[in-house]
Amino acid sequence: MRYTVVLVPDEEDGGYVAYVPSLPGVVAQGETIPEALAMAEDAAHGYVDILVKDHQEVPTEGAGVVVGSIGVMMPPLASVP
């Protein structure tokens, strides 16, 4: 099964944080994108293994999953007296 992974640069510690939105709580970190992806994959495997062992439903990603980005206009800064 394949899952979407969201990678976010870690501004504080460097590297990348990887989230798997369809698997709540699956978060991993790596110094590089490939490392973060590998860590997320490992965490996702562990998460799914626990669900299967506990006889719980394993979340799936439907065809409706869309990943994109948006732009947000920033308001002008208020002048300080």
MOPAC internal coordinates of N, CA, C and O (Angstrom, degrees):
PM7 1SCF
backbone

  N    0.0000 0     0.00 0     0.00 0    0    0    0
  C    1.4383 1     0.00 0     0.00 0    1    0    0
  C    1.5341 1   108.40 1     0.00 0    2    1    0
  O    1.2310 1   120.81 1   -35.84 1    3    2    1
  N    1.3095 1   116.06 1   144.16 1    3    2    1
  C    1.4627 1   120.48 1  -179.15 1    5    3    2
  C    1.5230 1   109.68 1  -111.38 1    6    5    3
  O    1.2310 1   120.82 1   -36.10 1    7    6    5
  N    1.3388 1   116.03 1   143.90 1    7    6    5
  C    1.4525 1   122.56 1   179.41 1    9    7    6
  C    1.5287 1   109.93 1  -130.76 1   10    9    7
  O    1.2310 1   121.32 1   -32.22 1   11   10    9
  N    1.3162 1   115.09 1   147.78 1   11   10    9
  C    1.4625 1   121.05 1   174.73 1   13   11   10
  C    1.5224 1   108.83 1   -73.50 1   14   13   11
  O    1.2310 1   120.70 1   -42.24 1   15   14   13
  N    1.3288 1   116.27 1   137.76 1   15   14   13
  C    1.4562 1   122.77 1   175.73 1   17   15   14
  C    1.5243 1   107.24 1  -119.69 1   18   17   15
  O    1.2310 1   120.72 1   -48.32 1   19   18   17
  N    1.3263 1   116.23 1   131.68 1   19   18   17
  C    1.4616 1   121.79 1   177.02 1   21   19   18
  C    1.5203 1   107.34 1  -104.26 1   22   21   19
  O    1.2310 1   120.65 1   -55.50 1   23   22   21
  N    1.3251 1   116.37 1   124.50 1   23   22   21
  C    1.4662 1   121.59 1   179.12 1   25   23   22
  C    1.5212 1   109.22 1  -106.94 1   26   25   23
  O    1.2310 1   121.14 1   -48.27 1   27   26   25
  N    1.3298 1   115.42 1   131.73 1   27   26   25
  C    1.4605 1   121.41 1   179.94 1   29   27   26
  C    1.5210 1   107.93 1  -128.21 1   30   29   27
  O    1.2310 1   119.70 1   -51.06 1   31   30   29
  N    1.3466 1   118.18 1   128.94 1   31   30   29
  C    1.4566 1   118.82 1   175.81 1   33   31   30
  C    1.5335 1   110.18 1   -59.87 1   34   33   31
  O    1.2310 1   120.88 1   -43.14 1   35   34   33
  N    1.3118 1   115.92 1   136.86 1   35   34   33
  C    1.4638 1   121.04 1   178.29 1   37   35   34
  C    1.5217 1   108.11 1   -90.27 1   38   37   35
  O    1.2310 1   120.97 1   -80.68 1   39   38   37
  N    1.3182 1   115.74 1    99.32 1   39   38   37
  C    1.4731 1   121.60 1  -175.54 1   41   39   38
  C    1.5258 1   111.71 1   -63.74 1   42   41   39
  O    1.2310 1   120.30 1   148.07 1   43   42   41
  N    1.3241 1   117.03 1   -31.93 1   43   42   41
  C    1.4589 1   120.80 1  -174.77 1   45   43   42
  C    1.5296 1   113.03 1   -81.00 1   46   45   43
  O    1.2310 1   120.85 1   131.37 1   47   46   45
  N    1.3352 1   115.98 1   -48.63 1   47   46   45
  C    1.4643 1   120.48 1  -173.69 1   49   47   46
  C    1.5256 1   113.89 1  -105.46 1   50   49   47
  O    1.2310 1   120.13 1   172.43 1   51   50   49
  N    1.3436 1   117.36 1    -7.57 1   51   50   49
  C    1.4578 1   120.42 1  -174.95 1   53   51   50
  C    1.5182 1   110.06 1    83.30 1   54   53   51
  O    1.2310 1   120.33 1    -9.87 1   55   54   53
  N    1.2806 1   116.97 1   170.13 1   55   54   53
  C    1.4493 1   121.50 1  -178.67 1   57   55   54
  C    1.5123 1   111.26 1    77.84 1   58   57   55
  O    1.2310 1   120.82 1    27.52 1   59   58   57
  N    1.3330 1   116.04 1  -152.48 1   59   58   57
  C    1.4583 1   121.98 1  -175.17 1   61   59   58
  C    1.5230 1   110.72 1  -138.43 1   62   61   59
  O    1.2310 1   121.33 1   -33.65 1   63   62   61
  N    1.3312 1   115.06 1   146.35 1   63   62   61
  C    1.4567 1   121.86 1   172.70 1   65   63   62
  C    1.5197 1   106.20 1  -107.06 1   66   65   63
  O    1.2310 1   120.42 1   -46.21 1   67   66   65
  N    1.3236 1   116.81 1   133.79 1   67   66   65
  C    1.4643 1   122.63 1  -178.61 1   69   67   66
  C    1.5186 1   109.35 1  -115.40 1   70   69   67
  O    1.2310 1   120.77 1   -51.58 1   71   70   69
  N    1.3378 1   116.14 1   128.42 1   71   70   69
  C    1.4637 1   123.59 1   177.79 1   73   71   70
  C    1.5233 1   108.85 1  -115.73 1   74   73   71
  O    1.2310 1   120.56 1   -35.51 1   75   74   73
  N    1.3267 1   116.54 1   144.49 1   75   74   73
  C    1.4578 1   121.81 1   174.08 1   77   75   74
  C    1.5304 1   105.99 1  -115.88 1   78   77   75
  O    1.2310 1   119.99 1   -85.86 1   79   78   77
  N    1.3467 1   117.63 1    94.14 1   79   78   77
  C    1.4668 1   120.35 1  -172.84 1   81   79   78
  C    1.5252 1   114.83 1   -56.38 1   82   81   79
  O    1.2310 1   118.87 1   147.10 1   83   82   81
  N    1.3018 1   119.77 1   -32.90 1   83   82   81
  C    1.4600 1   121.74 1  -178.69 1   85   83   82
  C    1.5258 1   112.86 1   -76.79 1   86   85   83
  O    1.2310 1   120.39 1   167.48 1   87   86   85
  N    1.3235 1   116.87 1   -12.52 1   87   86   85
  C    1.4633 1   121.63 1  -179.96 1   89   87   86
  C    1.5249 1   107.93 1  -120.67 1   90   89   87
  O    1.2310 1   119.93 1   -92.24 1   91   90   89
  N    1.3259 1   117.73 1    87.76 1   91   90   89
  C    1.4632 1   121.53 1  -174.68 1   93   91   90
  C    1.5299 1   112.40 1   -53.38 1   94   93   91
  O    1.2310 1   121.16 1   -49.08 1   95   94   93
  N    1.3042 1   115.38 1   130.92 1   95   94   93
  C    1.4572 1   120.56 1   178.42 1   97   95   94
  C    1.5126 1   114.53 1    91.18 1   98   97   95
  O    1.2310 1   119.54 1   172.15 1   99   98   97
  N    1.3246 1   118.48 1    -7.85 1   99   98   97
  C    1.4646 1   120.36 1   178.25 1  101   99   98
  C    1.5261 1   108.03 1   -84.27 1  102  101   99
  O    1.2310 1   121.65 1   -75.01 1  103  102  101
  N    1.3275 1   114.44 1   104.99 1  103  102  101
  C    1.4561 1   122.59 1  -179.77 1  105  103  102
  C    1.5213 1   106.47 1  -136.05 1  106  105  103
  O    1.2310 1   120.79 1   -42.53 1  107  106  105
  N    1.3173 1   116.10 1   137.47 1  107  106  105
  C    1.4626 1   120.37 1   179.95 1  109  107  106
  C    1.5207 1   108.88 1  -140.82 1  110  109  107
  O    1.2310 1   120.67 1   -12.92 1  111  110  109
  N    1.3107 1   116.33 1   167.08 1  111  110  109
  C    1.4600 1   121.11 1  -179.53 1  113  111  110
  C    1.5139 1   109.53 1  -140.08 1  114  113  111
  O    1.2310 1   120.98 1   -33.39 1  115  114  113
  N    1.3352 1   115.74 1   146.61 1  115  114  113
  C    1.4575 1   121.08 1   176.77 1  117  115  114
  C    1.5096 1   110.45 1  -151.43 1  118  117  115
  O    1.2310 1   120.79 1   -21.90 1  119  118  117
  N    1.3023 1   116.10 1   158.10 1  119  118  117
  C    1.4650 1   121.26 1   179.54 1  121  119  118
  C    1.5261 1   112.00 1   -70.71 1  122  121  119
  O    1.2310 1   120.63 1   149.67 1  123  122  121
  N    1.3343 1   116.41 1   -30.33 1  123  122  121
  C    1.4643 1   121.67 1  -179.67 1  125  123  122
  C    1.5300 1   108.70 1  -125.55 1  126  125  123
  O    1.2310 1   120.63 1   -13.61 1  127  126  125
  N    1.3299 1   116.41 1   166.39 1  127  126  125
  C    1.4653 1   119.69 1   177.56 1  129  127  126
  C    1.5282 1   110.92 1   -60.48 1  130  129  127
  O    1.2310 1   119.01 1   131.27 1  131  130  129
  N    1.3360 1   119.49 1   -48.73 1  131  130  129
  C    1.4728 1   118.17 1   178.78 1  133  131  130
  C    1.5374 1   112.91 1   -59.69 1  134  133  131
  O    1.2310 1   120.22 1   142.54 1  135  134  133
  N    1.3206 1   117.19 1   -37.46 1  135  134  133
  C    1.4610 1   120.06 1   179.22 1  137  135  134
  C    1.5339 1   110.49 1   -67.86 1  138  137  135
  O    1.2310 1   120.12 1   137.06 1  139  138  137
  N    1.3224 1   117.37 1   -42.94 1  139  138  137
  C    1.4665 1   120.77 1   178.47 1  141  139  138
  C    1.5284 1   110.81 1   -62.69 1  142  141  139
  O    1.2310 1   120.23 1   139.38 1  143  142  141
  N    1.3327 1   117.17 1   -40.62 1  143  142  141
  C    1.4621 1   120.81 1   177.68 1  145  143  142
  C    1.5248 1   111.10 1   -64.48 1  146  145  143
  O    1.2310 1   120.10 1   137.86 1  147  146  145
  N    1.3164 1   117.41 1   -42.14 1  147  146  145
  C    1.4646 1   121.35 1   179.16 1  149  147  146
  C    1.5241 1   110.78 1   -64.18 1  150  149  147
  O    1.2310 1   120.38 1   139.15 1  151  150  149
  N    1.3235 1   116.88 1   -40.85 1  151  150  149
  C    1.4639 1   120.79 1   178.85 1  153  151  150
  C    1.5311 1   110.49 1   -67.07 1  154  153  151
  O    1.2310 1   120.16 1   141.20 1  155  154  153
  N    1.3390 1   117.30 1   -38.80 1  155  154  153
  C    1.4647 1   120.89 1   177.64 1  157  155  154
  C    1.5286 1   110.42 1   -65.31 1  158  157  155
  O    1.2310 1   120.64 1   139.49 1  159  158  157
  N    1.3157 1   116.38 1   -40.51 1  159  158  157
  C    1.4626 1   120.32 1   178.49 1  161  159  158
  C    1.5268 1   110.34 1   -61.84 1  162  161  159
  O    1.2310 1   120.70 1   135.71 1  163  162  161
  N    1.3232 1   116.27 1   -44.29 1  163  162  161
  C    1.4574 1   120.86 1   179.24 1  165  163  162
  C    1.5348 1   110.72 1   -62.46 1  166  165  163
  O    1.2310 1   120.57 1   136.00 1  167  166  165
  N    1.3385 1   116.51 1   -44.00 1  167  166  165
  C    1.4642 1   120.72 1   179.40 1  169  167  166
  C    1.5253 1   110.74 1   -64.61 1  170  169  167
  O    1.2310 1   120.27 1   140.06 1  171  170  169
  N    1.3285 1   117.09 1   -39.94 1  171  170  169
  C    1.4660 1   121.37 1   179.49 1  173  171  170
  C    1.5328 1   110.62 1   -64.59 1  174  173  171
  O    1.2310 1   120.35 1   138.07 1  175  174  173
  N    1.3325 1   116.94 1   -41.93 1  175  174  173
  C    1.4700 1   120.27 1   177.24 1  177  175  174
  C    1.5291 1   110.49 1   -59.29 1  178  177  175
  O    1.2310 1   120.87 1   134.63 1  179  178  177
  N    1.3232 1   115.94 1   -45.37 1  179  178  177
  C    1.4601 1   120.12 1   179.39 1  181  179  178
  C    1.5205 1   111.93 1   -62.27 1  182  181  179
  O    1.2310 1   120.79 1   138.58 1  183  182  181
  N    1.3234 1   116.10 1   -41.42 1  183  182  181
  C    1.4663 1   121.59 1   179.64 1  185  183  182
  C    1.5267 1   110.80 1   -62.45 1  186  185  183
  O    1.2310 1   120.86 1   131.98 1  187  186  185
  N    1.3296 1   115.95 1   -48.02 1  187  186  185
  C    1.4627 1   120.57 1  -179.38 1  189  187  186
  C    1.5307 1   110.53 1   -65.55 1  190  189  187
  O    1.2310 1   120.10 1   140.16 1  191  190  189
  N    1.3272 1   117.42 1   -39.84 1  191  190  189
  C    1.4714 1   120.19 1   177.75 1  193  191  190
  C    1.5253 1   111.27 1   -57.58 1  194  193  191
  O    1.2310 1   120.42 1   136.67 1  195  194  193
  N    1.3319 1   116.80 1   -43.33 1  195  194  193
  C    1.4652 1   120.73 1   179.77 1  197  195  194
  C    1.5248 1   110.49 1   -64.62 1  198  197  195
  O    1.2310 1   120.43 1   136.36 1  199  198  197
  N    1.3387 1   116.78 1   -43.64 1  199  198  197
  C    1.4601 1   119.49 1   178.37 1  201  199  198
  C    1.5249 1   111.17 1   -59.03 1  202  201  199
  O    1.2310 1   120.41 1   135.27 1  203  202  201
  N    1.3309 1   116.83 1   -44.73 1  203  202  201
  C    1.4675 1   120.99 1  -178.91 1  205  203  202
  C    1.5360 1   110.11 1   -64.40 1  206  205  203
  O    1.2310 1   120.24 1   135.10 1  207  206  205
  N    1.3247 1   117.14 1   -44.90 1  207  206  205
  C    1.4680 1   120.46 1  -179.92 1  209  207  206
  C    1.5218 1   111.61 1   -63.02 1  210  209  207
  O    1.2310 1   120.57 1   147.24 1  211  210  209
  N    1.3435 1   116.51 1   -32.76 1  211  210  209
  C    1.4681 1   120.89 1   179.47 1  213  211  210
  C    1.5245 1   112.60 1   -89.09 1  214  213  211
  O    1.2310 1   120.55 1  -172.04 1  215  214  213
  N    1.3385 1   116.55 1     7.96 1  215  214  213
  C    1.4740 1   122.49 1   179.14 1  217  215  214
  C    1.5304 1   111.84 1    57.33 1  218  217  215
  O    1.2310 1   121.05 1  -141.57 1  219  218  217
  N    1.3449 1   115.59 1    38.43 1  219  218  217
  C    1.4597 1   121.07 1   177.03 1  221  219  218
  C    1.5193 1   109.83 1  -102.94 1  222  221  219
  O    1.2310 1   121.16 1   -22.03 1  223  222  221
  N    1.3091 1   115.39 1   157.97 1  223  222  221
  C    1.4678 1   120.54 1   179.79 1  225  223  222
  C    1.5241 1   110.46 1   -69.44 1  226  225  223
  O    1.2310 1   120.81 1   -44.50 1  227  226  225
  N    1.3116 1   116.05 1   135.50 1  227  226  225
  C    1.4683 1   121.96 1   177.28 1  229  227  226
  C    1.5238 1   108.09 1   -90.84 1  230  229  227
  O    1.2310 1   119.91 1   -58.28 1  231  230  229
  N    1.3454 1   117.78 1   121.72 1  231  230  229
  C    1.4591 1   119.98 1  -179.99 1  233  231  230
  C    1.5250 1   111.73 1   -60.93 1  234  233  231
  O    1.2310 1   121.28 1   -34.92 1  235  234  233
  N    1.3176 1   115.16 1   145.08 1  235  234  233
  C    1.4557 1   120.81 1   174.93 1  237  235  234
  C    1.5195 1   108.21 1  -119.85 1  238  237  235
  O    1.2310 1   121.25 1   -18.76 1  239  238  237
  N    1.2962 1   115.21 1   161.24 1  239  238  237
  C    1.4599 1   121.08 1   174.34 1  241  239  238
  C    1.5060 1   107.72 1  -103.58 1  242  241  239
  O    1.2310 1   120.56 1   -56.37 1  243  242  241
  N    1.3013 1   116.53 1   123.63 1  243  242  241
  C    1.4532 1   120.38 1   178.39 1  245  243  242
  C    1.5093 1   111.56 1   -79.58 1  246  245  243
  O    1.2310 1   121.29 1    -7.10 1  247  246  245
  N    1.3082 1   115.14 1   172.90 1  247  246  245
  C    1.4588 1   120.95 1   179.36 1  249  247  246
  C    1.5131 1   111.86 1   -66.84 1  250  249  247
  O    1.2310 1   119.86 1   166.18 1  251  250  249
  N    1.3435 1   117.86 1   -13.82 1  251  250  249
  C    1.4600 1   121.19 1  -176.85 1  253  251  250
  C    1.5196 1   114.62 1   -82.40 1  254  253  251
  O    1.2310 1   119.70 1  -177.92 1  255  254  253
  N    1.3329 1   118.17 1     2.08 1  255  254  253
  C    1.4603 1   120.07 1  -178.89 1  257  255  254
  C    1.5155 1   109.33 1   -70.44 1  258  257  255
  O    1.2310 1   121.37 1   -52.97 1  259  258  257
  N    1.3238 1   114.99 1   127.03 1  259  258  257
  C    1.4618 1   121.06 1   179.58 1  261  259  258
  C    1.5223 1   108.22 1  -127.50 1  262  261  259
  O    1.2310 1   120.66 1   -46.83 1  263  262  261
  N    1.3053 1   116.34 1   133.17 1  263  262  261
  C    1.4542 1   121.46 1   176.37 1  265  263  262
  C    1.5145 1   107.16 1  -116.40 1  266  265  263
  O    1.2310 1   120.57 1   -50.52 1  267  266  265
  N    1.3011 1   116.52 1   129.48 1  267  266  265
  C    1.4613 1   120.02 1  -178.80 1  269  267  266
  C    1.5127 1   110.06 1  -156.23 1  270  269  267
  O    1.2310 1   121.06 1     9.05 1  271  270  269
  N    1.3003 1   115.57 1  -170.95 1  271  270  269
  C    1.4574 1   120.54 1   177.07 1  273  271  270
  C    1.5157 1   108.80 1  -139.80 1  274  273  271
  O    1.2310 1   121.08 1   -22.55 1  275  274  273
  N    1.3195 1   115.54 1   157.45 1  275  274  273
  C    1.4556 1   121.26 1   178.95 1  277  275  274
  C    1.5174 1   109.00 1  -130.49 1  278  277  275
  O    1.2310 1   120.98 1   -22.65 1  279  278  277
  N    1.3103 1   115.73 1   157.35 1  279  278  277
  C    1.4529 1   121.36 1   173.85 1  281  279  278
  C    1.5154 1   108.76 1  -106.05 1  282  281  279
  O    1.2310 1   120.45 1   -39.12 1  283  282  281
  N    1.3222 1   116.74 1   140.88 1  283  282  281
  C    1.4521 1   121.21 1   179.18 1  285  283  282
  C    1.5247 1   108.37 1  -124.85 1  286  285  283
  O    1.2310 1   121.26 1   -55.08 1  287  286  285
  N    1.3368 1   115.20 1   124.92 1  287  286  285
  C    1.4669 1   120.44 1   178.68 1  289  287  286
  C    1.5144 1   108.73 1   -72.72 1  290  289  287
  O    1.2310 1   120.78 1   -48.05 1  291  290  289
  N    1.3123 1   116.12 1   131.95 1  291  290  289
  C    1.4490 1   120.60 1   178.00 1  293  291  290
  C    1.5301 1   109.07 1   -90.67 1  294  293  291
  O    1.2310 1   119.99 1   -46.59 1  295  294  293
  N    1.3333 1   117.62 1   133.41 1  295  294  293
  C    1.4610 1   119.23 1   178.29 1  297  295  294
  C    1.5233 1   109.71 1   -68.28 1  298  297  295
  O    1.2310 1   120.35 1   -27.33 1  299  298  297
  N    1.3278 1   116.94 1   152.67 1  299  298  297
  C    1.4669 1   118.77 1   177.00 1  301  299  298
  C    1.5298 1   109.48 1   -63.30 1  302  301  299
  O    1.2310 1   121.13 1   -33.62 1  303  302  301
  N    1.3194 1   115.45 1   146.38 1  303  302  301
  C    1.4606 1   120.31 1   178.71 1  305  303  302
  C    1.5217 1   108.82 1   -68.16 1  306  305  303
  O    1.2310 1   120.71 1   -41.10 1  307  306  305
  N    1.3268 1   116.25 1   138.90 1  307  306  305
  C    1.4657 1   120.09 1   176.61 1  309  307  306
  C    1.5133 1   108.91 1   -70.11 1  310  309  307
  O    1.2310 1   120.58 1   -38.97 1  311  310  309
  N    1.3107 1   116.49 1   141.03 1  311  310  309
  C    1.4650 1   119.17 1   179.14 1  313  311  310
  C    1.5270 1   109.71 1   -73.15 1  314  313  311
  O    1.2310 1   121.46 1   -40.31 1  315  314  313
  N    1.3013 1   114.81 1   139.69 1  315  314  313
  C    1.4739 1   121.16 1  -178.85 1  317  315  314
  C    1.5227 1   107.34 1   -94.57 1  318  317  315
  O    1.2310 1   120.45 1   -52.95 1  319  318  317
  N    1.3570 1   116.75 1   127.05 1  319  318  317
  C    1.4852 1   118.26 1  -178.86 1  321  319  318
  C    1.4916 1   112.62 1   -65.71 1  322  321  319
  O    1.2310 1   120.10 1   180.00 1  323  322  321

